[in-house]
C-alpha cells in the first residue's frame, strides 16, 4: 500500500478537485489524481473537503449544565454569572469531566477538532481545572484542547483569584485569561490587564481576555490590552474576546482604537450567537445587538475569528457544537453577505481560528496534520447555507466519525423522488443554459 488513507475526489475550499494521500498522522500529498492505493479510502467525490473546524472561545466547565440549579430568567450576562456562582458549589470532578467529554463527542461528530476553553479559577478547590486537565489528556488523540485560566469573578474582585490563577498555570493550564470589565472599578480593570499580561510574558504564555463584554461604551480595556501587547512584546500571542462595547462606542474614538489593535497584532474573537442573545437586554428600541465591528476590523487587517462561547449552560440555552451555526449567525449580524465575505466567514471558523490558537499544524497542505472534514456541500458558502452534514471526520489520519448523506424522499406527482437542498450556483446555471 502506498498510503494509509486516501480521500478521493473531494472539492477543496479554493475550488480545486483533488485526492489527498495520508500516511500516519500527516498529509503526504495532494494531487488531482493519485495513482496509488491505501488501506482505507474515503469517497469524497462531489463533496467539500475542509480543514477541521476550530473554536477559539468556549466554556467547557459549564457546558451541558443548563437548568442546574435553575434557568436564567432574565437572559442577561449578569444573571448568568450569578447563576454560575450558584452552580459552582454543586460541581463535582466527575460531573464536570463527564459533561465535557460528552461535549467533546458532539464536537468530533461535527468536525470540531480544536477548542480553546476558559476554566473558572475562582473556586478555591480548582476542581474544574483538575477535571478539564484530565479531559485534555483523554481527548488528545483527536482534539487539540487549550485551557485558559479564567478568574470569572474578577482577578482583583475575587479575594483568591490572583493566587488561584497562578496555581492553575502551575498545574499546566496553557493560557492567561481575565475579565477586566467585571472588576469593581475601571481602574482595577486596567490594572488587571497590566498584571495579567505581565504574568503571561514572564511565563512565555498566550493571553486571551474577556474584554469589554458590556453595552457600556466607556468600557475600553481593549485599548490597555493593545498597549500591553506592544510594551511586553506579546504580538501574535494575545486575543481580546467579545469586545461588545465597541458596538456602542463613539465613532471618532473607534477610528483611533482600531488602528491600535491592528498595530499591536491583537486577535479578536466575537461570539455572535451569545453576544446578540445577551447584549442589549436593557434597551427598548432601537435595541443594540452587541456584535463588535467585525467588517471594520477585517478592513484594517485585524485577525478576527468566530467563537461558540456557550452550549446549554447558564448563559445560553441552545447549541450543538456546530461552528457553521456560529459563522452563519455571524455573517448575518455582521452583514457579510457578498460571496467573498461569506467564504471568509467559513475561513474564520477553520484556518483563522487555528491561527489565533497558534495551531500551525492544522490546514489542508502537504506536511500538515491529517485532520479534515468531508461535508455534504459543493463549496464553503453552500456549507454555511446548509450547515452541511459532516459525512466523514478524520483526526490524525484516522476516521473518527461518519454519517450517511441525508436526503428526503418526496411523494409528489411529477416531481423528483428525492431532495437534499443542494443547489447549482447562478454562474454555473448560466454555463449550463
C-alpha positions as CSV (number, residue, x, y, z in Angstrom):
1,X,0.0,0.0,0.0
2,X,1.3,3.5,-0.9
3,X,-0.8,5.3,1.7
4,X,-2.6,4.6,4.9
5,X,-5.6,6.6,3.8
6,X,-6.7,8.3,0.6
7,X,-9.6,10.9,0.4
8,X,-10.7,10.6,-3.2
9,X,-12.1,13.4,-5.5
10,X,-13.1,16.0,-2.9
11,X,-13.5,19.7,-3.7
12,X,-11.2,21.9,-1.7
13,X,-12.3,25.3,-0.3
14,X,-10.4,27.0,-3.2
15,X,-12.4,25.1,-5.8
16,X,-9.7,22.5,-6.8
17,X,-10.8,18.9,-7.1
18,X,-8.1,16.6,-5.6
19,X,-7.1,13.4,-4.0
20,X,-5.4,13.6,-0.6
21,X,-2.9,10.9,0.4
22,X,-2.3,10.4,4.1
23,X,0.5,8.5,5.9
24,X,0.3,8.1,9.6
25,X,-0.9,11.4,11.1
26,X,0.4,13.6,8.2
27,X,-0.9,14.7,4.8
28,X,1.6,13.2,2.4
29,X,0.4,14.6,-0.9
30,X,-2.5,16.5,-2.6
31,X,-2.8,15.8,-6.3
32,X,-5.5,16.0,-9.0
33,X,-5.4,12.2,-9.2
34,X,-3.4,9.8,-7.1
35,X,-2.5,6.5,-8.8
36,X,-1.5,4.8,-5.5
37,X,-3.6,2.7,-3.2
38,X,-4.4,2.7,0.5
39,X,-5.7,0.5,3.3
40,X,-8.6,2.8,3.6
41,X,-10.3,5.1,1.0
42,X,-12.9,7.8,1.6
43,X,-15.0,8.7,-1.4
44,X,-15.5,12.5,-1.3
45,X,-16.5,13.0,-4.9
46,X,-18.9,15.9,-5.3
47,X,-18.4,17.0,-1.6
48,X,-16.4,19.7,0.1
49,X,-13.2,18.7,1.9
50,X,-12.3,21.2,4.6
51,X,-9.7,21.7,7.3
52,X,-11.2,20.8,10.7
53,X,-13.5,23.4,12.5
54,X,-11.8,25.3,15.3
55,X,-13.4,27.1,18.3
56,X,-11.2,29.6,20.0
57,X,-13.6,30.6,22.7
58,X,-15.7,28.2,24.9
59,X,-16.6,27.4,28.5
60,X,-16.4,23.7,28.9
61,X,-16.6,23.7,32.7
62,X,-20.2,24.9,32.4
63,X,-21.3,23.2,29.2
64,X,-24.4,20.9,29.3
65,X,-25.4,22.2,32.7
66,X,-28.5,24.1,31.5
67,X,-31.2,24.1,34.2
68,X,-28.9,23.4,37.2
69,X,-29.9,24.7,39.7
70,X,-32.3,26.9,37.7
71,X,-32.7,28.7,34.4
72,X,-31.5,32.2,33.6
73,X,-34.9,34.0,33.8
74,X,-33.7,37.4,32.6
75,X,-31.4,36.1,29.9
76,X,-28.7,38.6,30.9
77,X,-25.0,38.2,31.2
78,X,-25.0,39.3,34.9
79,X,-27.7,36.8,35.9
80,X,-25.7,34.1,34.0
81,X,-22.7,34.9,36.1
82,X,-24.8,34.9,39.3
83,X,-26.3,31.6,38.3
84,X,-22.9,30.1,37.6
85,X,-22.0,31.2,41.2
86,X,-24.9,29.1,42.5
87,X,-23.8,26.2,40.4
88,X,-20.1,26.1,41.3
89,X,-20.6,24.8,44.9
90,X,-22.6,21.9,43.4
91,X,-20.0,20.8,40.9
92,X,-18.1,17.6,41.3
93,X,-15.0,16.5,39.4
94,X,-16.9,13.6,37.8
95,X,-19.8,15.8,36.6
96,X,-17.5,18.4,35.0
97,X,-15.4,15.7,33.4
98,X,-18.4,13.7,32.1
99,X,-20.2,16.7,30.7
100,X,-17.0,18.0,29.0
101,X,-16.4,14.5,27.5
102,X,-19.9,14.4,26.2
103,X,-19.5,17.7,24.6
104,X,-16.2,16.6,23.0
105,X,-18.2,13.6,21.5
106,X,-20.5,16.2,20.0
107,X,-17.6,18.2,18.7
108,X,-16.0,15.3,17.0
109,X,-19.2,14.4,15.3
110,X,-19.3,18.0,13.9
111,X,-15.7,18.0,12.7
112,X,-14.7,20.4,15.6
113,X,-11.2,19.2,16.4
114,X,-9.7,22.1,18.2
115,X,-11.2,24.0,21.2
116,X,-9.9,26.8,23.5
117,X,-11.9,26.7,26.7
118,X,-11.8,29.1,29.6
119,X,-12.0,27.4,33.0
120,X,-13.1,29.3,36.1
121,X,-10.3,29.6,38.8
122,X,-12.4,31.4,41.4
123,X,-13.4,28.1,43.1
124,X,-10.6,27.5,45.6
125,X,-10.9,23.8,45.0
126,X,-9.8,24.3,41.4
127,X,-12.0,21.3,40.8
128,X,-12.9,22.3,37.2
129,X,-9.2,22.9,36.4
130,X,-8.3,19.4,37.5
131,X,-11.3,17.9,35.6
132,X,-10.5,19.6,32.4
133,X,-6.8,18.8,32.6
134,X,-8.0,15.2,32.7
135,X,-10.3,15.7,29.8
136,X,-7.4,17.4,27.8
137,X,-5.3,14.2,28.2
138,X,-8.2,11.9,27.3
139,X,-9.2,13.7,24.1
140,X,-5.6,14.5,22.9
141,X,-5.7,11.7,20.3
142,X,-8.4,13.6,18.4
143,X,-9.0,17.1,19.8
144,X,-6.5,19.9,20.4
145,X,-7.8,21.3,23.7
146,X,-6.4,24.5,25.2
147,X,-7.2,25.7,28.7
148,X,-7.4,29.3,29.8
149,X,-7.1,30.3,33.5
150,X,-10.2,32.5,33.8
151,X,-10.9,34.4,37.0
152,X,-14.7,34.6,36.3
153,X,-15.4,36.7,39.4
154,X,-12.6,39.2,38.8
155,X,-8.8,39.0,39.2
156,X,-9.0,41.6,42.0
157,X,-12.6,41.4,42.9
158,X,-12.5,37.8,44.0
159,X,-10.1,37.5,47.0
160,X,-8.3,34.4,46.0
161,X,-8.5,34.8,42.2
162,X,-4.9,36.0,41.7
163,X,-3.5,33.2,43.8
164,X,-5.7,30.6,42.0
165,X,-4.7,31.9,38.6
166,X,-1.1,31.3,39.4
167,X,-1.9,27.9,40.9
168,X,-3.8,26.9,37.7
169,X,-1.0,27.9,35.5
170,X,1.4,25.9,37.7
171,X,-0.9,22.9,37.2
172,X,-0.5,23.1,33.5
173,X,-3.2,25.4,32.2
174,X,-2.0,26.9,28.9
175,X,-3.2,30.5,28.7
176,X,-3.7,33.6,30.9
177,X,-7.3,34.9,31.0
178,X,-9.2,37.7,32.7
179,X,-12.4,39.8,32.8
180,X,-11.3,43.4,33.4
181,X,-14.8,44.9,32.8
182,X,-16.1,42.8,35.8
183,X,-13.7,44.4,38.3
184,X,-15.2,46.9,40.8
185,X,-13.8,49.9,39.0
186,X,-12.5,50.8,35.6
187,X,-9.1,51.5,37.2
188,X,-9.0,48.0,38.7
189,X,-9.9,46.6,35.3
190,X,-7.0,48.5,33.7
191,X,-4.6,47.3,36.4
192,X,-5.7,43.7,35.9
193,X,-5.0,43.8,32.2
194,X,-1.4,45.0,33.0
195,X,-0.7,42.4,35.6
196,X,-2.3,39.5,33.7
197,X,-0.2,40.4,30.6
198,X,2.9,40.6,32.8
199,X,2.2,37.1,34.2
200,X,1.9,35.8,30.7
201,X,5.0,37.5,29.4
202,X,7.1,36.2,32.4
203,X,6.0,32.6,31.6
204,X,6.0,32.8,27.8
205,X,2.3,32.2,27.6
206,X,-0.6,33.5,25.4
207,X,-3.2,35.8,26.7
208,X,-7.0,35.7,26.0
209,X,-9.1,38.2,27.9
210,X,-12.9,38.6,28.1
211,X,-12.7,42.2,27.1
212,X,-15.5,44.8,27.3
213,X,-18.3,42.3,27.2
214,X,-20.8,45.0,28.0
215,X,-23.1,47.6,26.4
216,X,-21.2,50.4,28.2
217,X,-19.3,52.4,25.5
218,X,-16.9,53.7,28.2
219,X,-15.6,50.1,28.8
220,X,-12.3,50.5,26.9
221,X,-10.0,47.8,28.3
222,X,-9.1,46.7,24.8
223,X,-7.0,49.9,24.5
224,X,-4.9,48.8,27.5
225,X,-4.7,45.3,26.1
226,X,-3.3,46.6,22.9
227,X,-0.8,48.8,24.8
228,X,0.4,46.0,27.0
229,X,0.8,43.7,24.0
230,X,3.3,46.1,22.4
231,X,5.0,47.0,25.7
232,X,5.6,43.4,26.6
233,X,6.4,42.2,23.1
234,X,3.4,39.8,23.0
235,X,2.4,40.5,19.4
236,X,0.6,37.5,17.8
237,X,0.0,35.9,21.3
238,X,-2.9,38.0,22.5
239,X,-6.7,37.8,21.9
240,X,-9.5,40.1,23.0
241,X,-12.7,38.2,23.2
242,X,-16.2,39.7,22.8
243,X,-15.4,43.5,22.6
244,X,-19.1,44.1,22.5
245,X,-18.8,47.6,24.0
246,X,-17.4,48.7,20.6
247,X,-20.9,48.3,19.2
248,X,-21.9,51.3,21.3
249,X,-18.7,53.4,21.2
250,X,-18.3,56.8,19.6
251,X,-17.1,56.5,16.0
252,X,-14.3,59.0,16.4
253,X,-12.8,57.0,19.3
254,X,-13.2,53.8,17.4
255,X,-11.3,55.4,14.5
256,X,-8.3,55.8,16.9
257,X,-8.8,52.4,18.6
258,X,-8.9,50.0,15.7
259,X,-5.5,51.0,14.3
260,X,-4.0,50.5,17.7
261,X,-5.4,46.9,17.8
262,X,-4.1,46.3,14.3
263,X,-0.6,47.8,15.1
264,X,-0.4,45.6,18.2
265,X,-1.3,42.4,16.4
266,X,-4.1,41.6,18.8
267,X,-6.6,39.0,17.6
268,X,-10.3,39.4,18.1
269,X,-12.9,36.7,18.9
270,X,-16.5,37.8,18.7
271,X,-19.1,35.2,19.7
272,X,-22.2,36.0,17.6
273,X,-24.7,33.5,19.0
274,X,-24.1,34.6,22.6
275,X,-23.3,38.2,22.0
276,X,-26.6,39.0,20.3
277,X,-28.5,36.9,22.8
278,X,-27.1,38.6,26.0
279,X,-26.4,42.2,24.9
280,X,-28.9,45.0,24.7
281,X,-31.2,43.4,27.3
282,X,-31.6,46.8,29.0
283,X,-32.6,48.6,25.7
284,X,-36.1,49.2,24.5
285,X,-35.8,50.3,20.8
286,X,-33.6,50.7,18.9
287,X,-32.1,47.6,20.6
288,X,-28.4,47.1,20.3
289,X,-27.3,43.6,19.3
290,X,-23.8,43.8,20.8
291,X,-21.6,42.3,18.0
292,X,-18.3,44.1,17.7
293,X,-17.2,45.9,14.5
294,X,-16.1,42.9,12.5
295,X,-16.0,44.3,9.0
296,X,-14.2,47.4,10.0
297,X,-11.6,45.3,11.8
298,X,-11.1,43.0,8.8
299,X,-10.7,46.0,6.5
300,X,-7.7,47.1,8.7
301,X,-6.1,43.6,8.7
302,X,-7.0,42.7,12.2
303,X,-7.3,38.9,12.6
304,X,-10.9,38.1,13.6
305,X,-12.3,34.6,14.3
306,X,-15.8,33.5,15.3
307,X,-16.3,31.7,18.7
308,X,-19.1,29.5,20.0
309,X,-18.7,30.6,23.7
310,X,-21.6,28.5,25.3
311,X,-23.7,25.5,24.7
312,X,-26.6,24.6,27.1
313,X,-25.3,26.4,30.2
314,X,-26.2,29.4,32.5
315,X,-25.8,31.9,29.6
316,X,-27.2,30.1,26.6
317,X,-30.0,27.6,26.2
318,X,-29.1,26.2,22.8
319,X,-26.2,25.0,20.8
320,X,-24.9,21.8,19.1
321,X,-21.1,22.2,18.8
322,X,-21.6,23.4,15.2
323,X,-19.2,26.1,14.1
324,X,-21.2,26.5,10.9
325,X,-24.1,27.7,13.1
326,X,-21.7,30.3,14.6
327,X,-20.4,31.5,11.3
328,X,-23.9,31.5,9.8
329,X,-25.2,33.8,12.6
330,X,-22.0,35.9,12.4
331,X,-22.3,36.7,8.7
332,X,-26.0,37.8,9.2
333,X,-25.3,40.1,12.1
334,X,-22.1,41.5,10.6
335,X,-23.9,41.8,7.3
336,X,-21.2,39.9,5.5
337,X,-23.3,38.9,2.5
338,X,-21.1,39.1,-0.6
339,X,-19.7,35.7,-1.9
340,X,-16.2,36.7,-0.8
341,X,-17.4,37.8,2.7
342,X,-19.4,34.6,3.2
343,X,-16.4,32.4,2.1
344,X,-14.3,34.4,4.6
345,X,-16.7,33.5,7.4
346,X,-16.1,29.9,6.6
347,X,-12.3,30.5,6.7
348,X,-12.8,32.3,10.1
349,X,-14.1,29.1,11.7
350,X,-11.3,26.9,10.2
351,X,-7.9,28.4,9.2
352,X,-8.2,31.8,11.0
353,X,-9.3,30.3,14.3
354,X,-6.4,27.8,14.1
355,X,-4.0,30.7,13.6
356,X,-5.5,32.6,16.6
357,X,-4.8,29.5,18.7
358,X,-1.3,29.0,17.3
359,X,-2.1,25.6,15.8
360,X,0.2,25.8,12.8
361,X,-0.1,22.1,12.2
362,X,-3.7,22.3,11.0
363,X,-4.7,23.0,7.4
364,X,-5.1,21.4,4.0
365,X,-1.4,21.3,2.9
366,X,1.3,18.7,2.5
367,X,3.1,18.2,5.8
368,X,0.2,19.4,7.9
369,X,-1.6,17.1,10.3
370,X,-4.1,14.8,8.6
371,X,-7.2,16.2,10.3
372,X,-10.0,17.1,7.9
373,X,-13.8,17.0,7.3
374,X,-15.9,15.9,4.3
375,X,-19.1,18.0,4.1
376,X,-22.3,17.4,2.1
377,X,-21.8,20.7,0.2
378,X,-20.2,21.9,-3.0
379,X,-18.3,24.9,-1.6
380,X,-17.8,26.8,1.6
381,X,-20.8,29.2,1.0
382,X,-23.1,26.2,0.4
383,X,-21.7,24.6,3.6
384,X,-22.7,27.7,5.5
385,X,-26.2,28.0,3.9
386,X,-27.0,24.3,4.7
387,X,-25.0,24.0,7.9
388,X,-23.9,20.9,5.9
389,X,-23.8,17.4,7.3
390,X,-20.3,16.1,8.2
391,X,-20.1,12.9,6.1
392,X,-16.7,12.0,7.4
393,X,-14.3,13.3,10.0
394,X,-10.7,12.4,10.0
395,X,-8.4,13.2,13.0
396,X,-4.7,12.5,12.9
397,X,-5.1,10.2,10.0
398,X,-7.9,8.1,11.4
399,X,-11.6,8.2,10.5
400,X,-13.3,9.1,13.8
401,X,-16.9,9.9,12.7
402,X,-19.1,9.1,9.7
403,X,-22.6,9.9,8.6
404,X,-24.6,8.8,5.6
405,X,-25.8,11.5,3.3
406,X,-29.3,12.7,4.3
407,X,-31.9,13.1,1.6
408,X,-35.6,13.5,1.9
409,X,-38.0,11.2,-0.1
410,X,-40.8,13.1,-1.8
411,X,-44.2,11.7,-2.9
412,X,-45.4,14.4,-5.2
413,X,-46.6,13.7,-8.7
414,X,-44.3,15.0,-11.5
415,X,-41.5,16.0,-9.1
416,X,-38.2,14.3,-8.3
417,X,-38.4,11.4,-5.8
418,X,-35.5,12.8,-3.6
419,X,-34.4,16.3,-2.5
420,X,-31.4,17.4,-0.5
421,X,-31.4,21.3,-0.8
422,X,-28.0,21.5,-2.6
423,X,-28.1,23.9,-5.4
424,X,-26.1,24.9,-8.5
425,X,-24.9,28.5,-8.2
426,X,-26.2,31.1,-10.6
427,X,-22.9,31.3,-12.6
428,X,-22.9,27.6,-13.1
429,X,-26.5,27.7,-14.1
430,X,-25.6,30.2,-16.8
431,X,-22.9,28.0,-18.0
432,X,-25.3,25.2,-18.4
433,X,-28.1,27.3,-20.0
